[in-house]
Amino acid sequence: MISKHWAFLLLSITGSVPAFAQTTSARPSVAQPTGDSTGKQLDEVVVTATKYPVKQSQTGKVVIVIPHEEIEKSIGKPLGELLSEQAGITVNGSLNDAGTDQSIFIRGAGSGRALVLIDGVPVNDPSETDNSFDINLIPVTMIERIEISKGAQSTLYGSDAIAGVINIITVKPDIKTPFTGKAGLSGGNYGTYNGNAQLYGKLADQLTYNVRYNHDHSGGFPTAHDSSHTASEVPFTNDGYRGDQVAGNLAWNPVSALTLKGFFQYSHYINDIDAAAFTPAVDYTSANKSLLAGTGLTYKLPATTITANYLYSTIDRHLLEDSVYSQPYYTDNYFGKSQFLEVFASTKLGFGLTLLNGADYRFSSMNENGSYGGYPSAFKDTSVSQTSMYSSLLYSGPSGLSVELGGRLNTDSRYGSNYTYTFNPAWLIGRNWKLYGSIASAFKAPTLYQLYSAYGDPSLLPEKSSSYEGGIQFDNTVFNTRATYFHRDTKNGIDYNYFTNLYYNYDEEKGYGVEWEGTLKFARVWSLTANYTWLKIQERTQSHVSYEDTTYDYALRVPAHTVNLTLGVRPVSGFFVSLSGHYESKRFDIGGYDVNFNPLPDVTLDPFLILNGYAEYRVLRCLKLFAEGRNILNRKFFTIYGYNSIPAMFTAGATVEF
């Protein structure tokens, strides 16, 4: 029966724009601190909200755009820290030593509930317990633009998009010259340095290419926190990081209506880690490799654009601890493989209506082998697949009213079928005001590890959520502000029971909060950018300190209050300087384990405020000098119990274009 549905859908598909090659040149953003924004954010074109270009005024979804100008001012930061500066997003680990696991929390939803896209295509790691993709594998220097669409997004993007999607766009827009190059070099304290280069161009008006390389190195600082300050048998040593990435995109237009695309990205990094919270290790390393390769096409008809994408990806992760005995004491090797195939299309029906139809197929597998103290362990190669069909209809009328209505049917090879829906109205009032809202559902399928590992349960059900949100936005050439209220209700949530040592479906979780964002530009040279997030999570789930279920009024590792503030000034052409602050209120974390391997009571981590600075000066049209400071007052703070956060980190360097 499903095969008939697929055949019918593929025959009836009627168009969309390419997710791989979105090339809008729009730049303004709420998060833009440079004073370069035009103030026309409601007119900004985005692709992530609908899979084809629409103005922000035409969608009821909350979309954050991090433009290229802001990304270029964040070369000294990991991607996770850049994301954490946006309203409603916390990336736990982004303020720790390089290579630390990056857990993305959007609106308080747990790790693995935010879907990462690269050029519109979902990426994941099936060997991870929560299926999340390691964003350490994506350096900031390889990113052109980021679009974040918050709220339930499973109707368009499938599993894991419970709290939102993060679309990392690497394709350069509007390439016109046949040969352009760019290179950067920077260095700082703690043995930190970066080198990057890229070459791109357009040949004979038919072939567009872009090749990029990045290298990062850090001597690091101790990952674990030395709380006792006493000499120990194993010293607290600096934990370093070494990483290399190479990537390329190719687009060919044999005829004006057809675009054929190909891309690849290979990433590799090694980082030193400590044994556990408060516990050092002399020789404990983690090695991570990722290969992404794919192809696609776009075919444009007068009213329809058809897009097809294919992605093949592999992940290799290796853990090695050999400081205890002459032979390795602990080894663990994970391998994950994914394939993704999608065909979708959009058609302009007239009367303000645009119809999107699509179908996708996902396959993932993983295996694991290793040993602990000489005793072998293994996870045999196991796989799962999903098949989906989805459709949405967008109306955008002359009165300023826009409405999107859509649904998805998903069929999993293990648990069967489920569906999601979305309803997103928006109303543009005059040229400056917008009211918007959303009612949508989402799901997260159990991962291979949660199903089939020694800690898994094959009877797990998919996690399901329903959410609604609403807000108001004002925008003119001087001031831009947006306020959003959101509420999410999750059923059959997937979590780990610390007493049975098995994954299970908990009863319920409710999350709600408020996000506010604003940008003010004054006296032609000053800009002030700010955002604030208030979050409350309440869940009924397994207690961390007893065998009974209980109700929690907080979320682990996610603060209730977050504030970001940036003041920027451009006194003369070519010179820019900014000072920013990042505040997080107290948060809770798991306190550890007792001698019987039961968790101890949760601990409270203190609130903190850190200050960051940035300056750049364009000496020549082709040469820019820059300097950046993170935690410039050297504030001591913690975001993960038992592990150090960044000390004062300073970076300086130059970029040259030719």
C-alpha positions as CSV (number, residue, x, y, z in Angstrom):
1,M,0.0,0.0,0.0
2,I,2.8,2.4,0.8
3,S,4.5,1.8,-2.5
4,K,1.3,2.9,-4.3
5,H,1.2,6.1,-2.2
6,W,4.8,6.7,-3.1
7,A,4.2,6.2,-6.8
8,F,1.2,8.5,-6.8
9,L,3.1,11.2,-4.9
10,L,6.1,11.1,-7.1
11,L,3.9,11.5,-10.2
12,S,2.0,14.4,-8.6
13,I,5.0,16.4,-7.3
14,T,4.8,19.9,-8.4
15,G,7.9,21.9,-7.4
16,S,10.1,23.7,-5.0
17,V,13.4,25.6,-4.9
18,P,16.7,23.8,-4.2
19,A,17.6,23.3,-0.5
20,F,21.2,22.6,-1.4
21,A,21.7,25.8,-3.3
22,Q,19.7,28.5,-1.6
23,T,21.4,31.7,-2.7
24,T,19.4,34.6,-1.3
25,S,21.6,37.6,-0.8
26,A,19.5,39.1,2.0
27,R,21.6,39.9,5.1
28,P,19.7,41.8,7.8
29,S,19.1,40.0,11.1
30,V,17.7,40.6,14.6
31,A,21.0,39.2,15.9
32,Q,23.1,41.6,13.7
33,P,25.4,43.7,15.9
34,T,27.4,45.6,13.3
35,G,25.1,48.5,12.5
36,D,25.0,47.4,8.8
37,S,21.4,46.1,8.8
38,T,18.9,47.9,6.6
39,G,16.2,47.4,9.2
40,K,14.0,45.6,6.8
41,Q,13.9,42.2,8.5
42,L,10.2,41.6,7.7
43,D,11.2,41.7,4.0
44,E,14.1,39.3,4.5
45,V,13.9,36.1,2.4
46,V,14.3,32.8,4.3
47,V,14.1,29.2,3.0
48,T,14.1,27.0,6.1
49,A,10.6,27.9,7.2
50,T,8.9,26.5,4.1
51,K,11.7,24.7,2.0
52,Y,11.3,27.5,-0.6
53,P,12.0,31.2,-0.4
54,V,9.5,33.4,1.4
55,K,9.7,36.7,3.1
56,Q,9.6,36.6,6.9
57,S,6.4,38.6,6.8
58,Q,4.7,35.7,5.1
59,T,5.4,33.0,7.7
60,G,4.0,32.4,11.2
61,K,7.2,30.6,12.2
62,V,9.9,32.2,14.4
63,V,13.0,32.3,12.3
64,I,16.4,33.7,13.4
65,V,19.0,34.5,10.7
66,I,22.7,34.7,11.5
67,P,24.1,36.5,8.5
68,H,27.6,36.2,7.0
69,E,28.7,39.5,8.5
70,E,28.1,38.2,12.0
71,I,29.6,34.9,11.3
72,E,32.8,36.5,10.1
73,K,33.1,38.3,13.5
74,S,32.9,34.9,15.3
75,I,35.9,33.1,13.9
76,G,37.4,32.6,17.4
77,K,34.3,30.9,18.7
78,P,33.0,27.4,18.2
79,L,29.7,27.1,16.4
80,G,27.9,26.1,19.6
81,E,28.9,29.4,21.3
82,L,27.6,31.4,18.3
83,L,24.3,29.5,18.5
84,S,24.0,30.1,22.3
85,E,24.0,33.8,21.7
86,Q,20.6,33.5,20.0
87,A,17.3,33.8,21.9
88,G,15.9,30.5,23.2
89,I,19.0,28.4,22.5
90,T,21.5,26.9,24.9
91,V,24.4,24.7,23.7
92,N,25.8,23.0,26.7
93,G,29.5,22.4,26.3
94,S,30.1,25.4,24.0
95,L,31.8,27.3,26.8
96,N,34.1,24.4,27.8
97,D,37.3,23.1,26.4
98,A,37.6,22.6,22.6
99,G,36.1,19.3,21.5
100,T,33.6,19.0,24.4
101,D,30.3,17.3,23.4
102,Q,27.9,20.0,22.2
103,S,24.3,19.4,23.4
104,I,21.8,21.7,21.7
105,F,18.8,22.7,23.7
106,I,16.1,24.8,21.9
107,R,13.5,26.1,24.3
108,G,14.6,23.6,26.9
109,A,13.9,20.5,24.8
110,G,16.5,17.8,25.6
111,S,19.5,17.0,23.5
112,G,18.6,15.3,20.2
113,R,15.4,17.3,19.9
114,A,16.9,20.0,17.6
115,L,17.5,18.8,14.0
116,V,20.7,20.0,12.3
117,L,20.6,20.6,8.5
118,I,23.5,21.3,6.2
119,D,22.2,23.2,3.1
120,G,18.7,22.1,3.9
121,V,19.4,18.4,4.3
122,P,19.1,16.6,7.7
123,V,22.3,15.2,9.2
124,N,22.6,13.0,12.2
125,D,24.9,10.5,14.0
126,P,23.1,7.1,14.4
127,S,25.9,5.9,16.7
128,E,25.0,8.6,19.3
129,T,22.5,7.7,22.0
130,D,20.2,10.6,21.0
131,N,21.0,10.6,17.2
132,S,22.4,14.2,17.4
133,F,25.0,15.4,15.0
134,D,28.4,16.6,16.4
135,I,28.6,20.3,15.5
136,N,32.3,20.3,16.5
137,L,32.7,18.9,13.0
138,I,31.5,22.2,11.4
139,P,34.0,25.1,11.8
140,V,32.6,28.6,11.7
141,T,34.9,29.5,8.8
142,M,33.1,27.2,6.5
143,I,29.6,28.7,7.1
144,E,28.0,31.3,4.9
145,R,24.7,31.8,6.8
146,I,22.6,30.1,9.4
147,E,18.8,30.0,9.6
148,I,17.1,28.7,12.8
149,S,13.4,27.9,12.6
150,K,12.1,27.3,16.1
151,G,9.1,25.3,17.3
152,A,7.8,21.9,16.1
153,Q,9.1,21.3,12.5
154,S,8.5,17.6,11.9
155,T,5.9,18.2,9.2
156,L,8.6,19.5,6.8
157,Y,11.7,17.9,8.4
158,G,10.6,14.6,10.1
159,S,12.0,13.0,13.2
160,D,14.0,15.0,15.8
161,A,12.7,18.4,14.8
162,I,10.7,18.7,18.1
163,A,12.0,22.1,19.2
164,G,13.3,23.4,15.9
165,V,15.8,23.1,13.0
166,I,19.2,24.7,12.5
167,N,20.0,25.1,8.8
168,I,23.8,25.6,8.3
169,I,24.1,27.1,4.8
170,T,27.6,26.7,3.2
171,V,26.7,27.7,-0.4
172,K,27.9,31.1,-1.4
173,P,25.3,33.4,-3.0
174,D,25.6,35.3,-6.2
175,I,29.1,34.1,-7.4
176,K,29.9,36.1,-10.5
177,T,33.7,36.1,-11.0
178,P,35.6,33.1,-12.3
179,F,38.3,33.1,-9.6
180,T,38.1,34.5,-6.0
181,G,40.2,33.5,-3.1
182,K,40.1,34.1,0.7
183,A,42.5,33.0,3.4
184,G,42.7,33.7,7.2
185,L,45.3,33.1,9.9
186,S,44.8,33.7,13.6
187,G,46.3,32.7,17.0
188,G,45.9,33.3,20.7
189,N,46.7,32.1,24.2
190,Y,46.5,28.5,25.3
191,G,48.3,27.4,22.1
192,T,45.3,28.3,20.0
193,Y,45.6,29.0,16.2
194,N,43.5,28.7,13.1
195,G,44.2,28.6,9.4
196,N,41.6,28.6,6.7
197,A,41.4,29.1,3.0
198,Q,38.7,28.9,0.3
199,L,38.6,29.3,-3.5
200,Y,35.3,29.9,-5.4
201,G,34.1,31.2,-8.8
202,K,31.8,30.8,-11.8
203,L,33.1,29.5,-15.1
204,A,31.4,30.1,-18.5
205,D,28.2,31.1,-16.8
206,Q,27.5,27.4,-16.2
207,L,29.8,25.9,-13.6
208,T,30.0,27.2,-10.0
209,Y,32.5,25.9,-7.6
210,N,33.6,26.4,-3.9
211,V,36.4,24.6,-2.2
212,R,37.2,25.2,1.5
213,Y,39.8,24.1,4.1
214,N,40.1,24.7,7.8
215,H,42.7,23.8,10.5
216,D,42.3,24.3,14.2
217,H,44.7,23.7,17.1
218,S,44.5,24.3,20.8
219,G,46.8,23.4,23.6
220,G,43.7,23.6,25.8
221,F,43.3,23.6,29.6
222,P,42.3,20.8,32.0
223,T,38.9,19.5,31.0
224,A,38.0,18.3,34.5
225,H,37.9,20.7,37.4
226,D,40.5,20.3,40.2
227,S,38.3,20.9,43.2
228,S,40.7,19.6,45.8
229,H,43.8,21.6,44.7
230,T,46.0,18.8,46.1
231,A,48.6,16.7,44.4
232,S,47.2,13.5,43.0
233,E,48.7,10.4,41.4
234,V,47.3,11.5,38.1
235,P,48.0,15.2,37.4
236,F,45.5,17.6,35.8
237,T,47.1,18.4,32.5
238,N,46.0,20.5,29.6
239,D,43.7,18.8,27.2
240,G,44.4,19.8,23.6
241,Y,42.5,19.7,20.3
242,R,43.5,19.2,16.7
243,G,41.1,19.4,13.8
244,D,41.0,19.5,10.0
245,Q,38.1,20.0,7.6
246,V,37.8,20.1,3.8
247,A,34.7,20.7,1.8
248,G,33.5,21.5,-1.7
249,N,30.3,22.4,-3.6
250,L,29.7,22.2,-7.4
251,A,26.7,23.3,-9.4
252,W,26.3,22.9,-13.2
253,N,23.7,24.5,-15.4
254,P,23.7,22.6,-18.7
255,V,20.5,24.5,-19.6
256,S,18.9,27.4,-17.8
257,A,16.1,25.4,-16.2
258,L,18.3,22.6,-14.8
259,T,20.9,22.7,-12.1
260,L,22.9,19.6,-11.1
261,K,24.7,19.7,-7.8
262,G,27.3,17.8,-5.9
263,F,29.0,18.4,-2.5
264,F,31.3,16.7,0.0
265,Q,32.6,17.5,3.5
266,Y,35.3,15.5,5.3
267,S,36.0,16.4,9.0
268,H,38.4,15.0,11.5
269,Y,39.4,16.0,15.0
270,I,41.2,14.6,18.0
271,N,40.8,16.0,21.5
272,D,42.2,15.0,24.8
273,I,39.7,14.3,27.6
274,D,39.7,13.6,31.3
275,A,38.3,10.4,32.9
276,A,35.2,11.9,34.5
277,A,34.0,14.9,36.5
278,F,36.8,16.1,38.9
279,T,38.9,13.2,37.6
280,P,42.0,13.6,35.4
281,A,43.5,11.2,33.0
282,V,47.0,11.1,31.6
283,D,46.3,9.6,28.1
284,Y,42.6,9.6,27.2
285,T,41.7,10.7,23.7
286,S,38.7,10.9,21.5
287,A,39.1,10.8,17.7
288,N,36.1,11.7,15.4
289,K,35.8,11.5,11.6
290,S,32.8,12.4,9.4
291,L,32.2,12.1,5.7
292,L,29.2,13.8,4.0
293,A,28.7,13.4,0.3
294,G,25.7,13.9,-1.9
295,T,24.1,15.1,-5.0
296,G,20.9,16.8,-6.2
297,L,19.1,18.5,-9.0
298,T,16.7,21.3,-9.5
299,Y,14.4,21.6,-12.4
300,K,12.4,24.9,-12.9
301,L,9.2,25.0,-14.9
302,P,7.1,28.2,-15.4
303,A,5.1,27.7,-12.1
304,T,6.9,24.7,-10.6
305,T,10.4,23.8,-9.3
306,I,11.3,20.2,-8.6
307,T,14.1,19.3,-6.3
308,A,15.8,16.0,-5.5
309,N,18.5,15.5,-2.9
310,Y,20.6,12.5,-1.9
311,L,23.0,12.4,1.1
312,Y,25.4,9.6,2.2
313,S,27.2,10.0,5.5
314,T,29.5,8.1,7.8
315,I,30.7,8.7,11.3
316,D,33.7,7.1,13.1
317,R,34.3,7.7,16.8
318,H,37.1,6.2,18.7
319,L,37.8,6.4,22.5
320,L,41.1,5.3,23.9
321,E,42.4,5.3,27.5
322,D,45.8,3.6,27.9
323,S,47.3,5.3,30.9
324,V,46.6,2.6,33.5
325,Y,48.3,-0.4,32.0
326,S,50.8,-1.1,29.3
327,Q,48.0,-2.3,27.1
328,P,44.8,-0.2,26.4
329,Y,42.6,-0.2,29.5
330,Y,39.5,1.1,27.7
331,T,38.7,1.3,24.0
332,D,35.4,2.0,22.3
333,N,34.9,2.2,18.5
334,Y,31.6,3.4,17.0
335,F,30.6,3.5,13.4
336,G,27.4,5.0,12.0
337,K,26.1,5.2,8.5
338,S,23.1,7.2,7.1
339,Q,21.4,7.7,3.8
340,F,18.8,10.3,2.9
341,L,16.8,10.6,-0.3
342,E,14.2,13.3,-0.8
343,V,12.1,14.6,-3.7
344,F,10.0,17.7,-3.2
345,A,8.3,20.4,-5.2
346,S,6.4,23.6,-4.9
347,T,3.8,25.0,-7.4
348,K,2.4,28.5,-7.5
349,L,-1.3,27.9,-8.0
350,G,-2.3,31.5,-8.3
351,F,-4.6,33.6,-6.0
352,G,-1.7,33.7,-3.5
353,L,-1.5,29.9,-3.1
354,T,1.7,27.8,-3.1
355,L,1.5,24.0,-2.8
356,L,4.4,22.0,-1.5
357,N,4.5,18.2,-1.8
358,G,7.4,15.9,-0.9
359,A,8.6,12.5,0.1
360,D,11.8,11.2,1.7
361,Y,13.5,8.0,2.7
362,R,15.9,7.6,5.6
363,F,18.2,4.7,6.5
364,S,20.6,4.5,9.4
365,S,22.8,1.8,10.9
366,M,25.5,1.6,13.6
367,N,27.8,-0.8,15.3
368,E,30.2,-0.7,18.2
369,N,33.1,-2.8,19.6
370,G,35.6,-2.2,22.3
371,S,36.9,-3.5,25.6
372,Y,37.0,-2.5,29.3
373,G,39.8,-3.8,31.4
374,G,40.5,-6.5,28.9
375,Y,36.8,-7.6,28.6
376,P,35.4,-7.2,25.1
377,S,32.1,-5.5,24.3
378,A,30.2,-5.3,21.1
379,F,27.0,-3.9,19.5
380,K,26.2,-5.8,16.3
381,D,25.4,-3.9,13.2
382,T,21.8,-2.8,13.4
383,S,19.6,-0.6,11.2
384,V,16.3,1.1,10.9
385,S,14.6,3.0,8.1
386,Q,11.8,5.6,7.7
387,T,9.6,6.5,4.8
388,S,7.6,9.8,4.8
389,M,5.2,11.8,2.6
390,Y,4.3,15.4,3.4
391,S,2.4,18.3,2.0
392,S,1.7,21.9,2.9
393,L,-0.3,24.7,1.4
394,L,0.7,28.4,1.9
395,Y,-1.7,31.3,1.3
396,S,-0.3,34.8,1.2
397,G,-2.9,37.5,0.4
398,P,-2.8,41.2,-0.5
399,S,-4.4,42.1,2.9
400,G,-1.2,40.9,4.7
401,L,-2.7,37.6,5.9
402,S,-0.6,34.5,5.4
403,V,-1.6,31.0,6.5
404,E,0.3,27.7,6.1
405,L,-1.4,24.3,6.7
406,G,0.5,21.0,6.4
407,G,0.8,17.4,7.4
408,R,3.2,14.4,7.3
409,L,2.7,10.7,7.3
410,N,5.8,8.8,8.6
411,T,6.3,5.0,8.5
412,D,9.0,3.5,10.6
413,S,10.4,0.0,9.9
414,R,10.1,-0.9,13.6
415,Y,7.1,0.8,15.3
416,G,4.8,1.5,12.3
417,S,3.2,4.8,11.3
418,N,2.6,8.2,12.9
419,Y,1.6,11.6,11.6
420,T,2.2,15.3,12.3
421,Y,0.5,18.5,11.4
422,T,1.2,22.3,11.3
423,F,-0.9,25.4,11.2
424,N,1.0,28.7,10.9
425,P,-0.9,32.0,10.5
426,A,0.7,35.5,10.2
427,W,-0.8,38.9,9.7
428,L,1.3,41.8,8.4
429,I,-0.2,45.1,9.6
430,G,1.0,48.0,7.5
431,R,4.7,47.9,6.8
432,N,6.0,47.6,10.3
433,W,3.9,45.2,12.4
434,K,3.4,41.5,12.3
435,L,1.3,39.2,14.4
436,Y,2.1,35.5,14.1
437,G,1.3,32.1,15.6
438,S,1.7,28.4,15.2
439,I,0.0,25.2,16.3
440,A,2.0,22.1,15.4
441,S,3.1,18.6,16.4
442,A,6.4,16.8,16.2
443,F,8.0,13.4,16.9
444,K,11.3,11.8,17.7
445,A,11.8,8.1,16.8
446,P,13.8,6.0,19.3
447,T,17.4,5.7,18.3
448,L,19.2,2.4,17.6
449,Y,21.1,2.7,20.8
450,Q,18.0,3.3,22.8
451,L,16.3,0.3,21.2
452,Y,19.0,-2.4,20.9
453,S,21.9,-1.7,23.2
454,A,22.4,-3.5,26.5
455,Y,20.5,-0.5,28.0
456,G,17.8,-0.4,25.3
457,D,14.2,-1.5,25.1
458,P,12.8,-2.7,21.7
459,S,9.3,-1.8,22.8
460,L,10.0,2.0,23.0
461,L,7.4,4.2,21.4
462,P,8.2,7.4,19.5
463,E,8.3,10.6,21.5
464,K,5.4,12.9,20.5
465,S,4.9,16.6,21.2
466,S,2.4,19.3,20.5
467,S,3.2,22.9,20.7
468,Y,1.7,26.4,20.1
469,E,3.3,29.8,20.1
470,G,2.4,33.3,19.3
471,G,3.9,36.8,19.2
472,I,4.3,40.2,17.8
473,Q,7.1,41.9,15.8
474,F,7.8,45.5,14.9
475,D,10.4,46.6,12.4
476,N,11.6,49.9,10.9
477,T,14.9,51.3,9.8
478,V,16.0,52.2,13.4
479,F,14.3,49.7,15.7
480,N,13.4,46.0,15.4
481,T,11.8,44.0,18.2
482,R,10.0,40.6,18.5
483,A,8.4,38.9,21.5
484,T,7.2,35.3,21.4
485,Y,5.4,33.1,23.9
486,F,5.7,29.3,23.4
487,H,4.3,26.2,25.0
488,R,5.3,22.5,24.3
489,D,3.6,19.3,25.7
490,T,5.5,16.1,25.2
491,K,4.1,12.6,25.7
492,N,6.0,9.3,25.7
493,G,9.3,11.1,26.2
494,I,12.4,9.0,25.9
495,D,14.8,9.1,28.9
496,Y,17.1,6.9,30.9
497,N,16.1,5.1,34.1
498,Y,19.2,5.3,36.4
499,F,17.9,2.4,38.6
500,T,16.8,-0.2,36.0
501,N,19.7,1.0,33.7
502,L,17.3,1.0,30.7
503,Y,15.7,3.6,28.4
504,Y,12.0,4.1,28.9
505,N,9.0,6.3,27.9
506,Y,8.2,8.7,30.7
507,D,4.8,10.2,31.3
508,E,4.8,13.8,30.3
509,E,6.9,17.0,30.0
510,K,5.6,20.6,29.7
511,G,7.8,23.4,28.6
512,Y,6.9,27.1,28.2
513,G,8.5,30.4,28.1
514,V,9.0,33.8,26.6
515,E,11.6,35.1,24.1
516,W,12.4,38.7,23.4
517,E,14.8,40.1,20.8
518,G,15.6,43.7,19.8
519,T,18.0,45.8,17.8
520,L,18.4,49.5,18.0
521,K,20.6,51.7,15.7
522,F,21.3,55.3,16.5
523,A,23.5,58.2,15.5
524,R,24.4,56.2,12.3
525,V,27.4,54.5,14.0
526,W,26.0,52.8,17.1
527,S,24.0,49.6,17.4
528,L,22.6,47.9,20.4
529,T,21.4,44.2,20.1
530,A,19.8,42.3,22.9
531,N,17.7,39.2,23.6
532,Y,16.2,37.6,26.7
533,T,14.8,34.1,27.3
534,W,12.6,32.9,30.2
535,L,12.1,29.2,30.3
536,K,10.2,26.8,32.6
537,I,10.2,23.0,32.3
538,Q,8.0,20.7,34.3
539,E,8.2,17.0,33.7
540,R,6.9,13.8,35.4
541,T,9.6,11.2,35.1
542,Q,12.0,8.9,36.9
543,S,13.5,10.5,40.0
544,H,17.2,10.9,40.0
545,V,17.4,10.0,43.7
546,S,14.7,7.3,44.3
547,Y,12.8,4.6,42.5
548,E,9.6,6.7,42.4
549,D,8.4,8.9,39.6
550,T,8.3,12.5,40.5
551,T,7.5,15.9,39.1
552,Y,10.4,18.3,38.4
553,D,10.1,22.0,38.0
554,Y,13.4,22.4,36.1
555,A,15.4,21.1,33.2
556,L,18.9,19.7,33.7
557,R,21.8,21.9,32.3
558,V,19.4,24.6,31.0
559,P,19.1,28.0,32.7
560,A,15.7,29.6,33.4
561,H,16.9,33.0,32.4
562,T,19.4,33.9,29.6
563,V,20.4,37.4,28.5
564,N,22.7,38.4,25.6
565,L,23.6,42.1,25.0
566,T,26.0,43.6,22.4
567,L,27.0,47.2,21.9
568,G,28.7,48.0,18.6
569,V,30.2,51.1,17.1
570,R,31.6,52.0,13.7
571,P,33.2,55.4,14.2
572,V,34.9,55.5,10.8
573,S,34.6,53.4,7.7
574,G,36.6,50.2,8.0
575,F,36.7,50.1,11.8
576,F,34.3,48.3,14.1
577,V,34.4,47.4,17.8
578,S,31.9,45.8,20.1
579,L,31.5,44.7,23.7
580,S,29.0,41.9,24.6
581,G,27.7,40.2,27.7
582,H,26.3,36.8,28.1
583,Y,24.3,35.9,31.3
584,E,22.8,32.6,32.4
585,S,20.9,32.1,35.7
586,K,21.5,29.1,37.9
587,R,21.0,25.6,36.5
588,F,20.8,22.1,37.8
589,D,23.0,19.2,36.9
590,I,23.3,15.5,37.9
591,G,25.4,15.3,41.0
592,G,27.3,12.1,40.1
593,Y,27.0,8.5,41.3
594,D,27.5,6.8,44.7
595,V,29.4,3.5,45.3
596,N,26.4,1.5,44.0
597,F,26.3,3.5,40.8
598,N,23.0,5.2,41.8
599,P,22.8,9.0,41.0
600,L,23.4,11.4,43.8
601,P,21.1,14.4,44.4
602,D,21.2,17.0,41.7
603,V,23.5,20.0,42.2
604,T,22.9,23.7,41.6
605,L,25.4,25.6,39.4
606,D,25.7,29.3,40.1
607,P,24.6,32.0,37.7
608,F,27.3,33.7,35.7
609,L,28.0,36.7,33.5
610,I,30.9,36.8,31.0
611,L,32.0,39.7,28.8
612,N,33.4,39.4,25.3
613,G,35.0,41.9,23.0
614,Y,35.7,42.2,19.3
615,A,37.5,44.7,17.0
616,E,38.3,44.8,13.3
617,Y,40.1,47.2,11.0
618,R,40.1,47.0,7.2
619,V,43.6,48.2,6.3
620,L,43.0,47.7,2.6
621,R,40.0,46.6,0.6
622,C,41.5,43.1,0.5
623,L,43.0,43.0,4.0
624,K,41.3,42.9,7.4
625,L,42.8,42.7,10.9
626,F,40.8,41.5,13.8
627,A,41.0,40.7,17.5
628,E,38.6,38.9,19.8
629,G,38.4,38.2,23.5
630,R,36.1,35.7,25.2
631,N,35.5,35.9,29.0
632,I,37.8,38.9,29.0
633,L,37.5,39.4,32.8
634,N,38.6,35.7,33.4
635,R,35.4,34.9,35.3
636,K,35.4,31.4,37.0
637,F,32.1,29.7,36.2
638,F,30.7,26.2,35.4
639,T,28.1,25.0,33.0
640,I,28.7,21.2,33.5
641,Y,29.3,19.9,37.0
642,G,32.9,18.9,37.6
643,Y,34.3,20.4,34.4
644,N,36.1,23.7,33.7
645,S,34.6,26.4,31.5
646,I,36.7,28.7,29.4
647,P,39.2,31.1,31.1
648,A,40.0,34.4,29.4
649,M,40.7,33.5,25.8
650,F,42.2,36.0,23.3
651,T,42.6,35.7,19.5
652,A,44.1,38.0,16.9
653,G,44.6,37.5,13.2
654,A,44.0,38.6,9.6
655,T,42.0,37.7,6.5
656,V,42.9,38.5,3.0
657,E,40.8,38.3,-0.2
658,F,42.0,38.2,-3.7
